[in-house]
Amino acid sequence: MGSKCPSSQDSQATLDLRLVGTTKPSPFSKWLKDAHNFCNGDFSHLSDENLKMEQRQMIDDYKKVMETTPQISENDFNKYKQKHLRKVAISKALDNTPFKSLRKIKKELTQKDDTHV
């Protein structure tokens, strides 16, 4: 297939909680799990035609999921990206100084960011 397979590090419930705010399985997380299994499965027993059918089914399932997935506005996307990047910066700072208070880390990151603007 040539593309990266989805990760299976998280349980489906954890993935759903992060993606859609509930532990009820979402169509996307089900597809993600199926895609991971497909990418890591042993298909040596399948003929080329059956393997292509499996691939087509995965693509069709993906299209169905994407049709029902709500669009994210540009403003919302940027807001969530900013929030994510802030968490990443805090996490990296904690890696370097694990005993420093979060309040101090956030203050330092804000001051550092203000000097780059």
Order of alpha helices (4+ residues) and beta strands (2+ residues): alpha-alpha-alpha-alpha-alpha
